Amino acid sequence: MENVGRMLVIAGLGLAVIGAVLWFAGGKGWLSWLGRLPGDIRMEGERGGFYFPVVTCLLVSVVLSGVLALVRKFFG
């Protein structure tokens, strides 16, 4: 259980850092492309719209999988 607790703390800290970077960088500079990649679905009509960032979700999934694999390798 110690390893699980350690991994949860590390994952939480990592998410907090990523959240802070996204919050403070907000759409400026190098993060402005996040959510606007080719392949992200965006439909807008007269009464509203629909947006689903498919490619952005895939990219975030690949990056998080790599980070978790490194964490597991070094702390597992």
C-alpha positions, -999 to +999 in steps of 0.1 A: +000+000+000+030+023+005+037+023-033+001+030-042+001+060-017+033+073-031+021+071-067-011+088-058+007+117-042+031+120-071+002+119-096-017+145-076+013+168-075+019+163-112-017+172-120-015+203-097+016+215-116+000+209-150-032+226-139-013+256-126+006+259-159-026+257-179-043+282-157-016+308-157-006+304-193-043+304-203-042+306-242-010+326-244+021+316-263+030+279-267-003+266-251-026+284-275-027+253-298-040+230-271-076+222-279-074+235-315-055+207-332-065+194-366-091+166-360-108+183-331-145+184-338-162+218-337-198+224-350-215+257-345-251+266-354-275+294-348-286+283-313-254+268-300-225+246-307-207+213-300-170+209-294-151+177-288-113+178-289-106+143-301-070+147-312-062+167-281-076+140-259-055+114-277-023+135-273-029+141-236-036+103-232-003+094-249+017+119-228+001+108-195+007+072-204+044+079-209+047+099-177+030+072-157+052+045-173+083+065-162+069+070-127+062+033-125+097+024-137+115+047-112+092+044-082+075+010-088 
